[in-house]
Amino acid sequence: MVIPYAVFGPAFLLGGALAVMFYRKSSGGIAPAPRAGARIGAASGSFGFLYLAVLAVATAVYRSTEVRDAMLESVSQMAARGYDPQKIAQVQELIKSPDGMMLFLAFGLFMMLIIMVVGSSIGGAFYAAWSRRRPTF
């Protein structure tokens, strides 16, 4: 429940692998070491996060009421799943304040940063290690 975007993990692994594949093609077929592949993948994950963060912050700033309403709706649905109603009321009160909403946005962006950079880094390292065993294509 804390990491709802973890289902996109394979996509981040693929993104890191694609970054290493493009690097390999542009460098004349030289396969990077797994450590370098991890760095290339982490860089691609960082740029992907940067794009997501700019869109998320812009949406939160220019459409704050719609974002707040969507967050309140998703939290209110948690009551139907069996969560403590008192805790849900506290979270809803926190979301209603501008600082609380930005706290949730910052936490969500931080989790996405971790998932995207680590996932892309792992994908880049795996592809670099795998491609070193294969001939140039």
C-alpha positions, 0 to 999 in steps of 0.5 A: 500500500505504501508503494503503489507504483512498485508494479511498474518495477519491470518497466524501470528495469527495462528503462535501465537496460535500454539506456545501456543498450543505447550506450553500447550502440553509440560507443561502437559496441563496447559493452560497459562493466556492470558497475558502469551499466548501473550508473547509466541506468541510474542516470536514466532513472534520474532523468525519468524521475525529473520529468515525473517530478516536474509534472507532479509539482506543476499539477499540484500547484496549478490544480491543487483543489483537484489534487486535494479532492483526489487524495481525499477520495482515495483516503476515504476509500481506505475506510471501506478496506478496514483501516482505522476510521480515526487514523483516516480522519487524521490523515484527511485533516492533514491533507486539507491543509496546504502543508499536509498536502505538500508533505504527501506529495514530497513523500510520494515523490521521494518514494518514486525517486528511490524506485525509479533510480534503484530499478533502472540501476539494477536493470542497467547492471543486469543488461551490462553483465548479460551483454558482456557475455554476448557478441556485438549485435 
